[in-house]
């Protein structure tokens, strides 16, 4: 072992020790690695910083932006709703369904892309279920890695070993040849994660994940005694409301009825439209109303105005939190509202939101609110379009908006652009499947189209990229080149042949898997496949056996990058959102890698005989 190799191995061990200790951020360690390689002369500046121009880094950054576009348009949140609808409150069902979905999608598109897209979905789902994100993020990453075993095109290592077979003049693998292995691995992964999830979150983390630092719709409904006041009414044919302006009807003054939302048919579906004093009702509109006066007979009101009561799910529009916003605001000194009633100042016309509750000195005012003179210190509960509520927060003219409820995190500011976001995603997947355009370029095209269709803006696009994760990937890439230049990889490969070359084929498969998994701790799984595929073919020829089981074990081992957060970009992506430490991946990943190793060594020869 030469001095240069000793230095590279030492630096690698130091980096791993720093990762495990957690005393320095992982991205800081990665930058220090680049500096150490350049100052020591092991790599040139161009070689050490090659990762900054790596297409995969660009691809990962673009996929973060695409994932944010899916969040802003509500696509990701709707996927989360679907998962919750199917799984209910069962974390077990959620985990199973999540892993099946991710593995299925990852079979035909980039596993990194699938995981990046599902990260916001998992965060949303975990928040709604009151569960820790850490219990679902690692199952997400494991499913992404397992998806590489589902089809030939699911991951680059599969294509690398297939190309090596073809270079040897042999027929390559079929599209679904690896699928049986992938299905077994997925079933094992689901079973394993159902148990291992309990090891992922410490009691302190679990408790912290359930703490509510912000008020919710449920809190506001309780505090302002709104339960039972909400109604959903549809306009019948010939209703006197059709063609009338809301402000002209004086529904609040006459009946204590406040229209806080409006559903309207557009392009064959109902959508929420903001309600203002100038809103004119149309046929087939559906009104969301607040009835503050309990003395009003709803049946009589509906009969007079030809309205039809309709089903409203959830208590006081809590199920419509993405469409109908709610927040508390306090009256400021010298406000034009002081001493005047809501009717005097035409509050709805002034702010385009409605007041549905007033708290004065800790007590909720009941009955009709329009005739109540407002006092300094009154807290108003306003309801309406989220954009109008945020406008109050920015203007601070008469009111100061208190902290927004937790449901604001689920609001999709570009919900109307959801079809365009789905189109951009589908176009990107199609371009990746055809391989007519490089994957990074396909992702960049999708990003630009999302900007064109206003699914995302520049500020949210740059903010969505997880820069520490990218820097970590960039900083670890030089190790692959350094090990090659100093002869480290060649030395390891030679040792493998000396140890297992003359023994049982199953022993050689076992050694190949262990070596691939070990090298994969330090370099990418694609680079591992590039280095080990020729070794697998050579070992088969030397033993006089078929090369197919040996190359397949290389492909499977390269995809089994479960043991560290730097083994694969998939693991790196969930590191921050899951709140994991380096040791979490070691604790969970090593046992599962051993399981996959044993199953692969036994199953591969059955599928691909020696």
C-alpha positions as CSV (number, residue, x, y, z in Angstrom):
1,X,0.0,0.0,0.0
2,X,1.6,3.3,-1.1
3,X,1.6,6.5,0.8
4,X,-1.0,8.2,-1.4
5,X,-3.5,5.3,-0.8
6,X,-2.8,5.4,3.0
7,X,-3.6,9.1,3.0
8,X,-6.9,8.6,1.1
9,X,-8.0,5.8,3.4
10,X,-7.1,7.8,6.4
11,X,-9.0,10.8,5.1
12,X,-12.0,8.5,4.4
13,X,-12.0,7.1,7.9
14,X,-11.7,10.7,9.4
15,X,-14.7,11.8,7.4
16,X,-16.8,8.8,8.5
17,X,-15.8,9.4,12.1
18,X,-17.0,13.0,11.8
19,X,-20.2,11.9,10.2
20,X,-20.9,9.5,13.0
21,X,-20.0,11.9,15.8
22,X,-22.2,14.7,14.4
23,X,-19.9,17.4,15.8
24,X,-19.7,19.0,12.3
25,X,-22.5,19.3,9.8
26,X,-22.1,16.7,7.0
27,X,-21.9,19.4,4.3
28,X,-19.1,21.1,6.1
29,X,-17.2,17.8,6.3
30,X,-17.7,17.3,2.6
31,X,-16.2,20.7,1.8
32,X,-13.3,20.0,4.1
33,X,-12.7,16.8,2.2
34,X,-12.4,18.8,-1.1
35,X,-10.0,21.2,0.5
36,X,-7.9,18.3,1.9
37,X,-7.6,16.6,-1.5
38,X,-6.5,19.8,-3.2
39,X,-4.0,20.9,-0.6
40,X,-2.4,17.5,-0.3
41,X,-2.0,17.2,-4.1
42,X,-3.9,14.0,-4.3
43,X,-6.4,15.5,-6.7
44,X,-6.2,18.6,-8.8
45,X,-8.6,21.5,-8.2
46,X,-10.6,20.4,-11.3
47,X,-10.8,16.8,-10.2
48,X,-11.8,17.6,-6.6
49,X,-14.5,20.0,-7.7
50,X,-15.8,17.8,-10.5
51,X,-18.9,17.1,-8.5
52,X,-20.2,20.6,-8.9
53,X,-20.6,20.0,-12.6
54,X,-21.9,16.4,-12.3
55,X,-25.2,16.0,-14.2
56,X,-26.7,14.0,-11.3
57,X,-26.3,16.9,-9.0
58,X,-28.2,19.1,-11.5
59,X,-30.8,16.4,-11.8
60,X,-31.3,16.2,-8.0
61,X,-31.6,20.0,-7.7
62,X,-34.2,20.1,-10.5
63,X,-36.2,17.3,-8.9
64,X,-36.4,19.3,-5.7
65,X,-37.9,22.1,-7.7
66,X,-40.4,19.8,-9.4
67,X,-41.4,18.4,-6.0
68,X,-42.0,21.9,-4.8
69,X,-44.1,22.6,-7.8
70,X,-46.3,19.6,-7.0
71,X,-46.7,20.9,-3.5
72,X,-47.6,24.5,-4.5
73,X,-50.2,23.2,-6.9
74,X,-51.7,20.8,-4.4
75,X,-50.8,17.6,-6.3
76,X,-48.5,16.3,-3.6
77,X,-51.1,17.2,-0.9
78,X,-53.8,15.4,-2.8
79,X,-51.6,12.3,-3.1
80,X,-51.2,12.5,0.7
81,X,-55.0,12.8,1.1
82,X,-55.4,9.7,-1.0
83,X,-52.9,7.8,1.1
84,X,-54.6,8.9,4.3
85,X,-58.1,8.1,2.8
86,X,-57.0,4.5,2.0
87,X,-54.8,4.0,5.1
88,X,-57.0,5.9,7.6
89,X,-55.3,6.4,10.9
90,X,-53.2,3.3,10.6
91,X,-49.5,4.0,10.4
92,X,-49.0,0.3,9.4
93,X,-51.3,0.6,6.3
94,X,-49.6,3.9,5.5
95,X,-46.2,2.5,5.5
96,X,-47.2,-0.5,3.4
97,X,-49.0,1.6,0.8
98,X,-46.2,4.2,0.7
99,X,-43.5,1.6,0.0
100,X,-45.6,-0.2,-2.7
101,X,-46.4,3.1,-4.4
102,X,-42.8,4.4,-4.4
103,X,-41.4,1.0,-5.5
104,X,-43.9,0.8,-8.3
105,X,-43.2,4.3,-9.6
106,X,-39.4,3.9,-9.2
107,X,-39.5,0.9,-11.5
108,X,-40.1,3.2,-14.5
109,X,-38.5,6.4,-13.4
110,X,-35.6,7.7,-11.4
111,X,-35.8,6.5,-7.8
112,X,-34.2,9.8,-6.7
113,X,-37.0,11.7,-8.4
114,X,-39.7,9.6,-6.9
115,X,-38.3,10.0,-3.4
116,X,-37.8,13.8,-3.9
117,X,-41.5,14.1,-5.0
118,X,-42.8,12.0,-2.1
119,X,-40.8,13.8,0.7
120,X,-43.4,16.6,1.0
121,X,-46.2,14.1,0.8
122,X,-44.7,12.1,3.7
123,X,-44.2,15.3,5.8
124,X,-47.9,16.3,5.2
125,X,-49.1,12.8,6.0
126,X,-47.1,12.5,9.2
127,X,-48.4,15.9,10.4
128,X,-52.0,14.9,9.8
129,X,-51.5,11.5,11.5
130,X,-49.7,13.0,14.4
131,X,-46.8,10.7,13.7
132,X,-43.0,11.4,13.5
133,X,-41.7,11.9,9.9
134,X,-38.8,9.8,10.9
135,X,-41.0,6.7,11.1
136,X,-41.9,7.0,7.4
137,X,-38.9,8.8,5.8
138,X,-36.5,5.8,6.0
139,X,-39.2,3.4,4.6
140,X,-39.5,5.9,1.8
141,X,-35.8,5.8,1.0
142,X,-35.6,2.0,1.3
143,X,-38.5,1.6,-1.1
144,X,-36.8,4.0,-3.5
145,X,-33.6,1.9,-3.4
146,X,-35.6,-1.4,-3.8
147,X,-37.3,0.1,-6.8
148,X,-33.9,-0.2,-8.6
149,X,-34.4,-4.0,-8.5
150,X,-37.8,-3.9,-10.1
151,X,-36.9,-3.5,-13.8
152,X,-33.8,-3.4,-16.0
153,X,-34.1,0.4,-16.5
154,X,-35.0,1.3,-12.9
155,X,-31.4,2.2,-12.0
156,X,-28.1,2.9,-13.7
157,X,-26.2,-0.1,-12.1
158,X,-28.6,-2.5,-13.9
159,X,-27.8,-0.9,-17.2
160,X,-24.0,-1.0,-16.4
161,X,-23.9,-4.7,-15.9
162,X,-26.1,-5.3,-18.9
163,X,-23.7,-3.3,-21.1
164,X,-20.8,-5.3,-19.7
165,X,-22.5,-8.6,-20.8
166,X,-23.1,-7.1,-24.3
167,X,-19.5,-6.1,-24.5
168,X,-18.5,-9.7,-23.9
169,X,-20.7,-10.7,-26.8
170,X,-23.4,-12.1,-24.6
171,X,-27.1,-11.5,-24.6
172,X,-28.2,-8.9,-22.1
173,X,-30.8,-9.2,-19.4
174,X,-34.5,-8.8,-20.3
175,X,-36.6,-5.9,-19.0
176,X,-38.2,-7.9,-16.2
177,X,-35.5,-10.4,-15.5
178,X,-34.6,-8.7,-12.3
179,X,-38.3,-8.2,-11.2
180,X,-38.6,-11.5,-9.2
181,X,-35.7,-10.4,-7.0
182,X,-37.2,-6.9,-6.6
183,X,-40.6,-8.3,-5.6
184,X,-39.0,-10.5,-2.9
185,X,-36.8,-7.6,-1.7
186,X,-39.9,-5.3,-1.5
187,X,-41.9,-7.8,0.5
188,X,-38.9,-8.3,2.9
189,X,-38.4,-4.5,3.1
190,X,-42.1,-3.9,4.0
191,X,-41.9,-6.6,6.7
192,X,-38.6,-5.4,8.0
193,X,-39.7,-1.7,8.2
194,X,-42.9,-2.6,10.0
195,X,-40.6,-3.6,12.9
196,X,-37.6,-1.3,12.4
197,X,-39.7,1.9,12.3
198,X,-39.9,1.7,16.1
199,X,-36.1,2.0,16.3
200,X,-36.0,5.2,14.3
201,X,-37.4,7.7,16.8
202,X,-36.3,8.3,20.3
203,X,-38.9,9.1,23.0
204,X,-37.9,12.7,23.0
205,X,-38.3,13.0,19.2
206,X,-41.6,11.3,19.3
207,X,-42.9,13.6,21.9
208,X,-41.6,16.6,20.1
209,X,-43.3,15.6,16.9
210,X,-46.7,15.6,18.6
211,X,-46.5,19.0,20.2
212,X,-48.7,21.6,18.8
213,X,-46.8,24.9,18.6
214,X,-49.5,26.6,16.5
215,X,-53.3,26.8,16.9
216,X,-55.4,24.8,14.5
217,X,-58.9,25.3,13.0
218,X,-60.2,22.9,15.7
219,X,-58.8,25.3,18.4
220,X,-60.4,28.3,16.8
221,X,-63.8,26.6,16.3
222,X,-63.8,25.6,20.0
223,X,-62.7,29.0,21.3
224,X,-65.2,31.0,19.3
225,X,-68.1,28.5,19.8
226,X,-68.6,28.0,16.0
227,X,-69.6,24.4,16.2
228,X,-72.9,23.7,14.5
229,X,-73.1,27.1,12.7
230,X,-71.8,26.1,9.3
231,X,-74.1,25.2,6.4
232,X,-73.7,24.3,2.7
233,X,-76.6,25.4,0.5
234,X,-77.1,25.0,-3.2
235,X,-79.1,27.4,-5.4
236,X,-82.1,25.8,-7.0
237,X,-83.4,26.7,-10.5
238,X,-85.2,30.0,-10.3
239,X,-83.7,31.1,-6.9
240,X,-84.2,34.8,-6.2
241,X,-80.4,35.0,-5.4
242,X,-79.4,34.4,-9.0
243,X,-78.1,37.6,-10.5
244,X,-78.1,39.5,-7.2
245,X,-75.0,41.1,-5.6
246,X,-74.2,39.8,-2.1
247,X,-74.0,43.3,-0.6
248,X,-77.5,44.1,-1.9
249,X,-79.1,41.2,-0.2
250,X,-78.2,42.2,3.4
251,X,-78.4,38.6,4.5
252,X,-76.3,39.2,7.6
253,X,-78.4,42.2,8.8
254,X,-81.7,40.4,8.2
255,X,-80.9,36.8,9.1
256,X,-77.6,36.8,10.8
257,X,-76.3,34.7,7.8
258,X,-72.8,35.3,6.5
259,X,-71.7,33.9,3.2
260,X,-68.0,32.9,3.7
261,X,-67.4,30.8,0.6
262,X,-68.7,30.0,-2.8
263,X,-68.4,26.8,-4.9
264,X,-68.9,27.4,-8.7
265,X,-68.9,25.1,-11.7
266,X,-65.9,25.7,-14.0
267,X,-64.7,23.3,-16.7
268,X,-66.9,20.4,-15.5
269,X,-65.9,20.6,-11.8
270,X,-66.7,22.7,-8.7
271,X,-64.0,25.2,-7.6
272,X,-63.9,27.6,-4.7
273,X,-64.0,31.3,-5.7
274,X,-63.4,34.2,-3.3
275,X,-66.5,35.9,-1.9
276,X,-66.6,39.7,-1.9
277,X,-69.3,42.3,-1.4
278,X,-69.5,42.5,-5.2
279,X,-70.0,38.8,-5.8
280,X,-73.0,38.1,-8.0
281,X,-74.6,34.7,-7.6
282,X,-75.1,32.3,-10.6
283,X,-77.2,29.2,-11.2
284,X,-75.8,26.0,-9.7
285,X,-73.6,28.0,-7.2
286,X,-73.2,26.4,-3.7
287,X,-72.9,28.7,-0.7
288,X,-70.9,28.1,2.4
289,X,-72.6,30.1,5.1
290,X,-72.2,30.9,8.8
291,X,-75.4,31.2,10.8
292,X,-74.7,33.3,13.9
293,X,-78.3,33.7,14.8
294,X,-79.8,30.5,16.2
295,X,-83.3,31.9,16.1
296,X,-83.4,31.8,12.3
297,X,-85.4,28.9,10.9
298,X,-83.1,27.3,8.2
299,X,-86.0,25.5,6.5
300,X,-88.0,28.7,6.2
301,X,-84.9,30.6,4.9
302,X,-84.2,27.9,2.3
303,X,-87.8,27.8,1.2
304,X,-88.0,31.6,0.8
305,X,-84.8,31.8,-1.4
306,X,-85.1,28.4,-3.1
307,X,-82.0,26.8,-1.6
308,X,-81.2,23.2,-1.1
309,X,-79.2,21.9,2.0
310,X,-76.2,19.9,1.0
311,X,-73.7,17.7,2.8
312,X,-70.9,19.5,4.6
313,X,-68.1,17.3,6.0
314,X,-66.1,18.3,9.0
315,X,-67.0,20.8,11.8
316,X,-67.3,24.4,10.6
317,X,-65.4,24.1,7.3
318,X,-62.4,22.3,8.9
319,X,-62.4,19.9,5.9
320,X,-62.2,22.9,3.5
321,X,-59.1,24.5,5.2
322,X,-57.2,24.7,1.9
323,X,-60.0,26.7,0.3
324,X,-61.4,28.7,3.2
325,X,-58.9,30.4,5.4
326,X,-59.3,31.4,9.0
327,X,-57.2,33.6,11.4
328,X,-57.3,35.8,14.4
329,X,-56.7,39.5,14.1
330,X,-56.5,42.2,16.9
331,X,-57.6,45.8,16.6
332,X,-54.7,48.3,16.8
333,X,-54.8,51.7,18.5
334,X,-56.0,54.6,16.3
335,X,-57.7,52.0,14.1
336,X,-60.6,53.4,12.0
337,X,-62.7,50.5,13.3
338,X,-62.8,51.6,17.0
339,X,-66.2,52.6,18.2
340,X,-67.9,51.5,14.9
341,X,-69.8,48.4,14.0
342,X,-68.8,46.0,11.2
343,X,-71.7,47.3,9.2
344,X,-70.6,51.0,9.7
345,X,-67.2,50.3,8.2
346,X,-68.4,47.9,5.6
347,X,-65.9,45.4,6.8
348,X,-66.3,42.8,4.1
349,X,-66.0,45.5,1.4
350,X,-62.9,46.9,3.1
351,X,-61.0,43.7,3.6
352,X,-62.8,41.1,1.5
353,X,-63.1,38.7,4.5
354,X,-65.9,38.1,7.0
355,X,-65.8,38.3,10.8
356,X,-67.5,35.3,12.3
357,X,-66.4,35.7,15.9
358,X,-65.4,38.4,18.4
359,X,-63.6,37.9,21.7
360,X,-63.7,40.7,24.2
361,X,-61.7,40.4,27.4
362,X,-61.6,36.7,27.0
363,X,-65.3,36.2,26.4
364,X,-67.0,35.4,23.1
365,X,-69.7,37.7,22.0
366,X,-72.8,35.8,20.9
367,X,-75.7,36.7,18.6
368,X,-75.6,39.0,15.6
369,X,-72.2,40.7,15.4
370,X,-72.9,43.4,12.9
371,X,-74.4,45.8,15.5
372,X,-71.6,45.4,18.0
373,X,-69.3,48.6,18.3
374,X,-65.7,47.4,18.3
375,X,-63.4,48.2,21.1
376,X,-59.6,48.4,21.6
377,X,-58.3,44.9,22.3
378,X,-61.1,43.1,20.6
379,X,-59.9,39.9,18.8
380,X,-61.7,39.2,15.6
381,X,-61.9,35.8,13.9
382,X,-61.9,36.4,10.2
383,X,-62.7,33.9,7.5
384,X,-62.3,34.0,3.7
385,X,-59.8,33.5,0.9
386,X,-56.2,32.8,2.2
387,X,-54.8,35.5,-0.1
388,X,-57.1,38.2,1.4
389,X,-56.1,37.1,4.9
390,X,-52.4,37.4,4.0
391,X,-53.2,40.9,2.7
392,X,-54.3,41.9,6.2
393,X,-51.1,40.6,7.5
394,X,-49.1,42.7,5.1
395,X,-51.2,45.9,5.3
396,X,-51.5,46.3,9.1
397,X,-53.9,49.1,8.5
398,X,-56.6,48.6,11.1
399,X,-55.7,45.1,12.3
400,X,-52.7,43.0,13.2
401,X,-53.0,39.4,12.2
402,X,-52.0,37.0,14.9
403,X,-50.2,33.8,14.0
404,X,-51.8,31.8,11.2
405,X,-53.3,28.4,12.1
406,X,-51.3,25.3,11.3
407,X,-53.6,24.5,8.3
408,X,-52.0,27.3,6.3
409,X,-49.1,24.9,5.7
410,X,-51.4,22.7,3.5
411,X,-52.6,25.6,1.4
412,X,-51.6,25.3,-2.3
413,X,-51.0,28.8,-3.6
414,X,-51.1,27.7,-7.2
415,X,-53.9,25.1,-6.9
416,X,-55.5,26.1,-10.2
417,X,-52.3,25.1,-12.0
418,X,-52.4,21.5,-10.8
419,X,-53.2,20.1,-14.3
420,X,-50.2,21.9,-15.7
421,X,-47.9,20.5,-13.0
422,X,-49.1,16.9,-13.7
423,X,-48.5,17.5,-17.4
424,X,-44.9,18.7,-16.6
425,X,-44.3,15.7,-14.5
426,X,-45.7,13.3,-17.1
427,X,-43.6,14.9,-19.8
428,X,-40.4,14.6,-17.8
429,X,-41.2,10.9,-17.1
430,X,-41.9,10.3,-20.8
431,X,-38.6,12.0,-21.9
432,X,-36.7,9.9,-19.3
433,X,-38.3,6.6,-20.5
434,X,-37.6,7.3,-24.2
435,X,-34.0,8.2,-23.4
436,X,-34.1,10.7,-26.3
437,X,-33.1,13.5,-23.9
438,X,-30.6,13.2,-21.0
439,X,-32.4,13.0,-17.6
440,X,-31.0,16.3,-16.3
441,X,-32.1,18.1,-19.4
442,X,-35.6,16.5,-19.1
443,X,-35.8,17.6,-15.5
444,X,-34.7,21.2,-16.4
445,X,-37.3,21.4,-19.2
446,X,-40.0,20.3,-16.7
447,X,-38.7,23.0,-14.2
448,X,-38.9,25.7,-16.9
449,X,-42.4,24.7,-18.0
450,X,-43.5,24.8,-14.4
451,X,-42.3,28.3,-14.2
452,X,-44.0,29.1,-17.5
453,X,-47.3,27.8,-16.2
454,X,-46.9,29.6,-12.9
455,X,-46.8,26.4,-10.9
456,X,-43.7,27.8,-9.1
457,X,-41.9,31.1,-8.8
458,X,-38.2,31.8,-8.7
459,X,-38.1,32.5,-5.0
460,X,-39.8,29.3,-4.0
461,X,-37.8,27.3,-6.6
462,X,-34.4,28.3,-5.1
463,X,-35.8,27.9,-1.5
464,X,-37.0,24.4,-2.3
465,X,-33.5,23.0,-3.1
466,X,-31.9,21.2,-0.2
467,X,-28.4,22.7,-0.6
468,X,-26.7,20.9,2.3
469,X,-27.6,17.5,0.8
470,X,-26.2,18.6,-2.6
471,X,-23.0,19.7,-1.1
472,X,-22.6,16.4,0.8
473,X,-23.0,14.5,-2.5
474,X,-20.5,16.8,-4.3
475,X,-18.0,16.5,-1.5
476,X,-18.0,12.7,-1.4
477,X,-17.6,12.2,-5.2
478,X,-13.8,12.9,-5.2
479,X,-13.3,9.7,-3.1
480,X,-14.1,7.5,-6.1
481,X,-11.5,9.2,-8.3
482,X,-8.9,9.2,-5.5
483,X,-9.3,5.5,-4.8
484,X,-8.9,4.8,-8.5
485,X,-5.8,7.0,-8.9
486,X,-4.0,5.6,-5.9
487,X,-4.7,1.9,-6.8
488,X,-7.0,1.2,-3.9
489,X,-9.8,-0.3,-5.9
490,X,-7.5,-2.5,-7.9
491,X,-5.9,-3.8,-4.7
492,X,-9.3,-4.7,-3.3
493,X,-10.4,-6.5,-6.5
494,X,-7.2,-8.6,-6.6
495,X,-7.8,-9.7,-3.0
496,X,-11.2,-10.9,-3.9
497,X,-10.0,-13.2,-6.6
498,X,-7.3,-14.5,-4.2
499,X,-9.8,-15.3,-1.5
500,X,-12.8,-16.7,-3.4
501,X,-11.5,-17.6,-6.9
502,X,-11.1,-21.3,-6.3
503,X,-14.1,-22.0,-4.0
504,X,-17.8,-22.7,-4.3
505,X,-19.8,-20.4,-6.7
506,X,-22.1,-19.4,-3.8
507,X,-19.0,-18.3,-1.8
508,X,-17.9,-16.1,-4.8
509,X,-21.4,-14.6,-5.0
510,X,-21.2,-13.9,-1.3
511,X,-17.8,-12.3,-1.6
512,X,-18.9,-10.2,-4.6
513,X,-21.9,-8.9,-2.7
514,X,-19.8,-8.0,0.4
515,X,-17.3,-6.3,-1.7
516,X,-19.9,-4.3,-3.7
517,X,-21.6,-3.3,-0.5
518,X,-18.3,-2.2,1.1
519,X,-17.2,-0.2,-1.9
520,X,-20.7,1.3,-2.1
521,X,-20.2,2.8,1.4
522,X,-17.7,5.2,-0.1
523,X,-18.6,5.7,-3.8
524,X,-21.9,5.9,-5.8
525,X,-23.7,2.7,-6.6
526,X,-23.2,3.4,-10.3
527,X,-19.5,3.7,-9.9
528,X,-19.5,0.5,-7.8
529,X,-21.3,-1.3,-10.7
530,X,-18.8,0.1,-13.2
531,X,-15.9,-1.3,-11.2
532,X,-17.4,-4.6,-10.2
533,X,-19.2,-5.7,-13.3
534,X,-16.0,-6.7,-15.1
535,X,-14.9,-8.5,-12.0
536,X,-18.1,-10.5,-11.9
537,X,-17.6,-11.6,-15.6
538,X,-14.0,-12.4,-15.1
539,X,-14.7,-14.5,-12.0
540,X,-17.4,-16.5,-13.9
541,X,-15.0,-17.2,-16.8
542,X,-12.2,-18.2,-14.5
543,X,-14.5,-20.7,-12.7
544,X,-16.0,-21.9,-16.0
545,X,-19.5,-20.8,-15.1
546,X,-22.3,-18.6,-16.5
547,X,-21.6,-14.9,-16.0
548,X,-25.3,-14.1,-15.5
549,X,-25.6,-14.9,-11.8
550,X,-22.4,-13.1,-11.0
551,X,-23.3,-9.9,-12.9
552,X,-26.8,-10.0,-11.4
553,X,-25.4,-10.2,-7.8
554,X,-23.3,-7.1,-8.6
555,X,-26.4,-5.2,-9.8
556,X,-28.4,-6.2,-6.7
557,X,-25.6,-5.4,-4.3
558,X,-25.0,-2.0,-5.9
559,X,-28.7,-1.2,-5.4
560,X,-28.6,-2.3,-1.8
561,X,-27.1,0.9,-0.6
562,X,-29.0,1.0,2.7
563,X,-26.2,1.4,5.2
564,X,-25.1,5.0,5.2
565,X,-26.8,8.4,4.3
566,X,-24.0,8.9,1.7
567,X,-24.3,5.6,0.0
568,X,-27.0,6.9,-2.3
569,X,-28.6,10.3,-3.1
570,X,-31.9,8.6,-2.1
571,X,-30.7,8.3,1.5
572,X,-29.2,11.8,1.5
573,X,-32.5,13.3,0.4
574,X,-34.4,12.0,3.5
575,X,-31.6,12.7,6.0
576,X,-32.7,16.2,6.9
577,X,-36.5,15.8,6.6
578,X,-36.4,12.6,8.7
579,X,-34.3,14.1,11.4
580,X,-31.8,11.2,11.1
581,X,-28.2,10.9,12.2
582,X,-25.5,8.9,10.5
583,X,-25.9,6.1,13.0
584,X,-29.6,5.7,12.2
585,X,-28.8,4.4,8.8
586,X,-26.1,2.1,10.1
587,X,-28.5,0.7,12.8
588,X,-31.3,0.1,10.3
589,X,-29.4,-0.5,7.1
590,X,-26.8,-3.1,8.1
591,X,-29.3,-5.8,9.2
592,X,-31.4,-5.3,6.1
593,X,-28.4,-5.4,3.8
594,X,-27.4,-8.7,5.4
595,X,-31.0,-10.0,4.8
596,X,-30.9,-9.0,1.1
597,X,-27.4,-10.5,0.8
598,X,-28.5,-13.9,2.1
599,X,-31.7,-14.0,0.0
600,X,-29.9,-12.9,-3.1
601,X,-27.1,-15.5,-2.8
602,X,-29.7,-18.2,-2.5
603,X,-32.2,-16.9,-5.0
604,X,-30.0,-15.6,-7.9
605,X,-28.7,-19.1,-8.8
606,X,-32.2,-20.4,-9.0
607,X,-33.2,-17.6,-11.4
608,X,-29.9,-17.6,-13.3
609,X,-28.3,-21.1,-13.1
610,X,-24.5,-21.5,-12.9
